[in-house]
Amino acid sequence: MSPISFLNPLMLAGLAAIAAPIILHLLNRQRFRIVPWGAMMFLRQSLAKATRRLRFQHWLLMLVRIFILAFLALALARPLVKTAFTAYLGHSRTDLVLVLDNSFSTTHTSGETSDFENIRRTALSLIDTLRQGDTVSVIIASDTARPLSSDPSFELQRTKQAIVQLQPQPRPANMLRAAEEIAVLLPKLRNPNHEVYFITDGAARGWSTDRTGDWERVAAVFAKRQPKPTVRVLTVAAADRPNFAIVDLNVQPRIVAASSTARLTARVANHSSAAGDISATLSIDGIQKAAKDAHIEAGDTAAVTFNIQFPEPGPHRVALDIGADALPLDNRRYLALDAVETLPVLIADGSPSPNAFRSGSGFLAAALQPSDEGVVKPVVMDAHALASADLSRYRVLVLANVARVDRALAEKLEQFVASGRGLLVAPGSLAEAADYNHALFQEGRYLLPAKLLSVVRAQPNAPNRVSANATWRPELAELTQAQVQSWWRLNPGAGTFTLATLANGDPLLISRRLGDGRVLQTALPLDNSWSDLPIHPVFVPLVHEMIYELAIPTQASRNLLVGEPPPASDIKTDEPGVFASAGRALAVNLDATESDLMPISPTQRDSIARWLDATFPDNWRELPSRISKERFGMQLWRELVALALLLAVVETLLTSLWSARRAPSEAAAPKMVMNR
């Protein structure tokens, strides 16, 4: 590292100003025309002596003016000198930046002390090494990384009090976001020493080292900073921290029928180096219903299942607990769901026929209710009667190859979806593209997820297929066996999601949210006129999944992670648990990725060291007592300004003195030369 650096290196451009005295000196030189004169020989020696004196004076004044401008430019660049000599001059002012990991994994306890307590103590001891004139900045490194103050603080005691009051949050760590906050903070640091400390439990997931591009952008900011900050990563937790965690809790089927049996499945992970046993307890609406034990191998995940009944329709609160360990926050998980008596579905058929399987709705209705015991209850209606139908009785409406949709019907459909229900649009050969696009995709409604462009027909011997890697549910992988002869080419609008595509890349199934409801749009009708999809066994789970997706559009919004936007403003998602919202249950869970306490690998450590030019001290407890010896250096801008002012005074005195002496001699001298 160079012993001299500059805090404002761009100001070195001011050194170009030293050319001004040189240019002025050259421009102001007097040129003379020699005039022959016989008596000149008697004064030759006197004139030579005077010329040498004037030349010396001009050169000296020019050098003084050059040094004045050079010293001022260097002072503005704020040079910093770090040498063995300056180390004897004592402590140099320091800007200290602390990144504190307060994610929920830091609540892991070893003995009687949590990892966060070690993080807090280390931060306080680092602040204790500072002196008057030093500053401290604190950045909280949870997923919403933020500084405690917008500017570096000189109030060290107040900052310590704020750190004492900090508590771990039920959120994952985000060191990349914290590093981005430091990049914003660096230009505000004014002291000669810049020190950055990431104080963390060392879990690898919080560093997001797979986001190389984002880290490279941060690294570029750090590399340009002068003086270059000293970056240290302090890992205050043990390398081996065993932990069991519930990483998922779900129910099948997704539409739970009251008084019927549903399967609740929890996935429990063993983030440890040794196998272990857990005891899982299931509670519904605050009442314990069942318990199961499970053995989980080291580094493995086990599924714990319960067959359970919900006797009453309506909202229910489900909780699963596996007991306490060194990290208890992730040992409990929640689920909010609605149990229903029936799920009424209205199918508006645009091409009705006495033979159901030649109509637009026959295959769909049969697949939705293969027996009388199913919870889905489809009702088929001629599309012409849709305008006068009472839609409030239905959870889902299907437009099956409906030809036209006028403005009045479009407004009715919009109100239906916005109230929390679902709409499935399956256009076929009868659909009028201009009519659909005008009524459902334009005029600011955008009820239709995608604009209908044109009908595409495959070659007779080369049918299109569903893409093998583009279905939104793995259990629907057999869709690739279906042959598609014709389809609508769709142009998705803003705020939509493509759930499945065809092999040629065209969208097959597109979704969008509207109010509290959802709309799905297919590129083909759900009959056998354009594809052989209805004759494949996968057709039954496909249409059920689409109906479930539409029938419970708000269930996903009632099972959230901590920090996600709540469905109502009166509900907070800052803590995990099950809460009541507008007569429904709301479950808030931890981000399960933070439960994996695997430490940073050597490869990840090398990447972080390269990006931030960081070191990883082993003995973090002794570091505060050692770092004060490294804080030396001298800023010379004050000295340079003083020298510039001193030279300015010297220049003024010399100019006045020489001008006063020159004036009488020039007045008495004979005019022996003629200016050009």
Long-range contacts (C-beta under 8 A, 24 or more apart in sequence): 1-82, 1-228, 3-81, 3-82, 3-83, 4-79, 4-80, 4-81, 4-82, 5-79, 5-80, 5-82, 5-226, 5-227, 5-228, 6-77, 6-78, 6-79, 6-80, 6-226, 7-77, 7-78, 7-79, 7-80, 7-190, 7-192, 7-226, 7-227, 7-635, 8-76, 8-77, 8-78, 9-77, 9-226, 10-77, 11-73, 11-76, 11-77, 11-78, 12-73, 12-74, 12-77, 13-73, 14-69, 14-72, 14-73, 14-76, 14-77, 15-69, 15-70, 15-73, 15-74, 17-69, 17-73, 18-66, 18-69, 18-70, 18-73, 20-65, 20-69, 21-62, 21-65, 21-66, 21-69, 22-62, 22-66, 25-58, 25-62, 30-675, 31-676, 32-673, 32-674, 32-675, 32-676, 33-673, 33-674, 33-675, 33-676, 34-673, 35-673, 35-674, 37-672, 40-672, 43-672, 47-672, 50-665, 57-654, 57-658, 60-654, 61-651, 61-654, 61-655, 64-647, 64-650, 64-651, 64-654, 65-651, 67-643, 67-644, 67-647, 68-644, 68-647, 68-648, 68-651, 71-640, 71-641, 71-643, 71-644, 71-647, 72-640, 72-641, 72-644, 74-636, 74-637, 74-640, 75-636, 75-637, 75-638, 75-640, 75-641, 75-644, 76-637, 77-637, 78-635, 78-637, 79-635, 79-636, 79-637, 79-640, 80-192, 80-227, 80-633, 80-634, 80-635, 80-636, 81-633, 81-634, 81-635, 81-636, 82-632, 82-633, 82-634, 86-632, 86-633, 86-634, 87-632, 89-632, 89-634, 90-632, 91-131, 91-628, 91-631, 91-632, 92-191, 92-192, 92-193, 92-631, 92-632, 92-633, 92-634, 93-131, 93-133, 93-134, 93-191, 93-192, 93-193, 94-130, 94-134, 94-135, 94-191, 94-192, 94-193, 94-194, 94-195, 94-631, 95-134, 95-135, 95-136, 95-137, 95-152, 95-189, 95-190, 95-191, 95-193, 95-194, 95-195, 96-126, 96-127, 96-130, 96-134, 96-135, 96-136, 96-137, 96-195, 96-197, 97-136, 97-137, 97-138, 97-139, 97-182, 97-185, 97-189, 97-194, 97-195, 97-196, 97-197, 97-229, 98-123, 98-126, 98-127, 98-136, 98-137, 98-138, 98-139, 98-197, 98-199, 99-139, 99-141, 99-175, 99-178, 99-179, 99-182, 99-196, 99-197, 99-198, 99-199, 99-200, 100-138, 100-139, 100-140, 100-141, 100-163, 100-166, 100-199, 101-141, 101-142, 101-173, 101-175, 101-198, 101-199, 101-200, 101-201, 101-206, 102-140, 102-141, 102-142, 102-166, 102-167, 102-168, 102-169, 103-141, 103-142, 103-143, 103-168, 103-169, 103-171, 103-172, 103-173, 103-201, 103-203, 103-206, 103-594, 104-168, 104-169, 104-170, 104-171, 104-172, 104-327, 104-329, 104-330, 104-590, 104-594, 105-172, 105-173, 105-201, 105-203, 105-206, 105-327, 105-594, 105-595, 105-597, 106-168, 106-200, 106-201, 106-237, 107-168, 107-327, 107-328, 107-329, 108-201, 108-237, 108-241, 108-243, 108-326, 108-327, 108-597, 109-326, 109-327, 110-237, 110-238, 110-241, 110-326, 114-168, 115-201, 115-236, 115-237, 116-167, 116-168, 118-236, 118-237, 119-199, 119-200, 119-201, 119-236, 120-163, 120-164, 120-166, 122-199, 122-234, 122-236, 122-620, 122-621, 122-624, 123-163, 123-197, 123-199, 124-160, 124-163, 124-164, 125-624, 126-197, 126-623, 126-624, 126-627, 127-156, 127-159, 127-160, 127-163, 128-624, 129-624, 129-627, 129-628, 130-156, 133-191, 134-191, 135-189, 135-190, 135-191, 137-185, 138-162, 138-163, 139-178, 139-181, 139-182, 139-185, 140-166, 140-178, 141-173, 141-174, 141-175, 141-177, 141-178, 141-198, 141-200, 141-206, 142-169, 142-171, 142-172, 142-173, 142-174, 143-171, 143-172, 143-173, 143-174, 143-177, 143-563, 143-591, 144-171, 144-174, 144-177, 144-563, 145-174, 145-177, 145-178, 145-180, 145-181, 146-181, 147-181, 147-185, 151-188, 152-185, 152-188, 152-189, 152-190, 169-574, 170-329, 170-562, 170-574, 170-575, 170-576, 170-590, 171-562, 171-563, 171-591, 171-594, 172-205, 172-206, 172-591, 172-593, 172-594, 173-200, 173-203, 173-205, 173-206, 173-594, 174-206, 174-208, 175-200, 175-206, 175-207, 175-208, 176-207, 176-208, 176-211, 176-214, 176-215, 176-218, 179-215, 179-218, 179-612, 180-214, 180-218, 182-218, 182-222, 183-218, 183-221, 183-222, 186-221, 186-222, 186-225, 186-229, 189-229, 192-227, 192-633, 192-634, 192-635, 193-227, 193-230, 193-631, 193-633, 194-225, 194-227, 194-228, 194-229, 194-230, 195-229, 195-230, 195-232, 195-627, 196-229, 196-230, 196-231, 196-232, 196-612, 197-231, 197-232, 197-233, 197-234, 198-231, 198-232, 198-233, 198-234, 198-614, 199-234, 199-236, 200-233, 200-234, 200-235, 200-236, 200-237, 201-235, 201-236, 201-237, 201-241, 201-597, 202-235, 202-236, 202-237, 202-239, 202-599, 202-600, 203-237, 203-594, 203-596, 203-597, 203-598, 203-599, 203-600, 204-596, 204-598, 204-599, 204-600, 204-601, 204-604, 205-593, 205-594, 205-596, 205-598, 206-594, 207-600, 207-604, 207-608, 209-604, 209-607, 209-608, 212-607, 215-607, 215-611, 216-611, 218-611, 218-612, 219-610, 219-611, 219-612, 222-611, 222-612, 222-613, 223-613, 227-633, 228-613, 230-630, 231-612, 231-613, 231-614, 231-615, 232-614, 232-615, 232-616, 232-617, 232-623, 233-608, 233-614, 233-615, 233-616, 234-617, 234-620, 234-623, 235-599, 235-600, 235-616, 235-620, 236-620, 237-597, 239-599, 240-273, 241-326, 241-327, 241-597, 242-271, 242-272, 242-273, 242-274, 242-276, 242-325, 242-326, 243-271, 243-272, 243-325, 243-326, 243-327, 243-330, 243-595, 243-597, 244-268, 244-269, 244-270, 244-271, 244-272, 244-276, 244-278, 244-296, 244-322, 244-325, 244-331, 245-269, 245-271, 245-327, 245-330, 245-331, 245-592, 245-595, 246-320, 246-322, 246-330, 246-331, 246-332, 246-333, 246-592, 247-301, 247-592, 247-595, 248-333, 248-592, 249-318, 249-320, 249-333, 249-334, 249-335, 249-589, 250-335, 251-318, 251-335, 251-337, 253-375, 253-544, 253-548, 254-548, 254-552, 254-555, 255-340, 255-343, 255-375, 255-376, 255-547, 255-548, 255-551, 255-552, 256-310, 256-337, 256-338, 256-339, 256-340, 257-339, 257-340, 257-341, 257-342, 257-375, 258-310, 258-311, 258-312, 258-313, 258-339, 258-340, 258-341, 259-309, 259-310, 259-311, 260-309, 260-375, 261-307, 261-308, 261-309, 262-307, 262-308, 262-309, 262-310, 263-305, 263-306, 263-307, 263-308, 264-305, 264-306, 264-307, 264-308, 264-318, 264-320, 264-335, 265-303, 265-304, 265-305, 265-306, 266-303, 266-304, 266-305, 266-320, 266-333, 267-301, 267-302, 267-303, 267-304, 268-294, 268-296, 268-301, 268-302, 268-303, 268-304, 268-322, 269-296, 269-300, 269-301, 269-592, 269-595, 269-596, 270-296, 270-297, 270-298, 270-299, 270-300, 270-301, 270-302, 271-299, 271-595, 271-596, 271-597, 271-598, 272-298, 272-299, 273-298, 273-299, 274-298, 278-322, 278-323, 279-322, 279-323, 280-304, 280-320, 280-321, 280-322, 281-320, 281-321, 281-322, 281-323, 282-306, 282-308, 282-318, 282-319, 282-320, 283-318, 283-319, 283-320, 283-321, 284-308, 284-310, 284-316, 284-317, 284-318, 284-319, 285-316, 285-317, 286-317, 310-339, 312-339, 313-338, 313-339, 313-340, 313-341, 314-338, 314-339, 315-583, 315-584, 315-585, 316-585, 317-578, 317-585, 317-587, 318-578, 318-587, 319-578, 327-595, 327-597, 329-576, 329-590, 330-590, 330-592, 330-594, 330-595, 332-576, 333-589, 333-590, 334-559, 334-576, 334-577, 334-578, 334-587, 334-588, 334-589, 335-559, 335-587, 336-555, 336-558, 336-559, 336-578, 336-584, 336-585, 336-586, 336-587, 337-555, 337-585, 338-552, 338-555, 338-584, 340-375, 341-375, 342-375, 342-376, 342-377, 343-375, 343-376, 343-377, 343-395, 343-396, 343-547, 343-551, 344-377, 344-379, 344-393, 344-394, 344-395, 344-396, 345-376, 345-377, 345-378, 345-379, 345-394, 345-395, 345-396, 345-397, 345-398, 345-547, 345-551, 346-378, 346-379, 346-381, 346-389, 346-391, 346-393, 346-394, 346-396, 346-397, 346-398, 347-378, 347-379, 347-380, 347-381, 347-398, 347-400, 348-381, 348-382, 348-383, 348-386, 348-397, 348-398, 348-399, 348-400, 348-402, 349-380, 349-381, 349-382, 349-383, 349-400, 349-401, 349-402, 350-383, 350-399, 350-400, 350-401, 350-402, 350-403, 350-428, 350-430, 350-431, 351-400, 351-401, 351-428, 351-430, 352-380, 352-382, 352-383, 357-527, 357-528, 359-527, 360-400, 360-401, 360-426, 360-428, 360-525, 360-526, 360-527, 361-398, 361-400, 361-527, 362-527, 363-526, 363-527, 363-528, 363-534, 363-539, 364-398, 364-400, 364-526, 364-527, 364-543, 367-534, 367-539, 367-540, 367-543, 367-544, 368-543, 368-544, 368-547, 370-540, 376-544, 376-547, 387-412, 391-416, 391-421, 394-421, 395-421, 395-422, 395-550, 395-551, 396-421, 396-422, 396-423, 396-424, 396-547, 396-550, 396-551, 397-421, 397-422, 397-423, 397-424, 398-423, 398-424, 398-426, 398-526, 399-423, 399-424, 399-425, 399-426, 399-427, 400-426, 400-428, 400-525, 400-526, 400-527, 401-426, 401-427, 401-428, 401-429, 401-430, 401-431, 401-525, 401-527, 401-529, 402-427, 402-430, 402-431, 403-430, 403-431, 403-432, 403-435, 404-432, 404-435, 405-435, 405-436, 405-439, 405-440, 406-435, 406-439, 407-439, 409-439, 410-439, 410-440, 410-445, 410-447, 413-440, 413-447, 414-445, 414-447, 414-514, 416-517, 417-447, 417-514, 417-515, 417-517, 417-518, 417-519, 418-514, 418-515, 418-516, 418-517, 419-515, 419-516, 419-517, 420-515, 420-516, 420-517, 420-553, 420-554, 421-517, 421-550, 421-553, 422-517, 422-518, 422-519, 422-520, 422-547, 422-549, 422-550, 422-551, 422-553, 423-447, 423-517, 423-518, 423-519, 423-520, 423-550, 424-519, 424-520, 424-521, 424-522, 424-546, 424-547, 424-550, 425-519, 425-520, 425-521, 425-522, 426-521, 426-522, 426-524, 426-525, 426-526, 427-452, 427-488, 427-521, 427-522, 427-525, 428-524, 428-525, 428-527, 428-529, 428-530, 429-455, 429-486, 429-525, 429-529, 429-530, 431-488, 433-488, 441-493, 446-493, 446-494, 446-495, 446-512, 446-514, 447-514, 447-519, 448-493, 448-519, 448-521, 449-492, 449-493, 449-496, 449-510, 449-511, 449-512, 449-519, 449-520, 449-521, 450-490, 450-491, 450-492, 450-493, 450-496, 450-507, 450-510, 450-521, 451-490, 451-491, 451-493, 452-488, 452-490, 453-488, 453-489, 453-490, 453-491, 454-488, 454-489, 455-486, 455-487, 455-488, 455-489, 456-486, 456-487, 456-488, 456-489, 456-506, 457-485, 457-486, 458-484, 458-485, 458-486, 464-502, 464-503, 464-504, 464-506, 465-502, 465-503, 466-500, 466-501, 466-502, 466-503, 466-508, 467-500, 467-501, 467-502, 467-503, 467-505, 467-508, 468-503, 470-498, 470-500, 470-501, 470-508, 471-499, 471-500, 472-499, 472-500, 472-509, 473-545, 475-541, 476-500, 476-538, 476-541, 476-542, 476-545, 478-536, 478-537, 478-538, 479-533, 479-536, 479-538, 479-542, 481-536, 481-538, 482-531, 482-532, 482-533, 482-536, 482-538, 483-531, 483-532, 484-524, 484-530, 484-531, 484-533, 485-530, 485-531, 486-524, 486-530, 486-531, 487-523, 487-524, 487-530, 487-531, 488-523, 488-524, 489-523, 490-521, 490-523, 509-546, 511-549, 513-553, 516-553, 516-554, 516-567, 517-550, 517-553, 518-549, 518-550, 518-553, 519-550, 520-546, 520-549, 520-550, 554-584, 558-584, 558-585, 558-586, 558-587, 559-587, 559-589, 560-586, 560-587, 560-588, 560-589, 561-588, 561-589, 561-590, 561-591, 562-588, 562-589, 562-590, 562-591
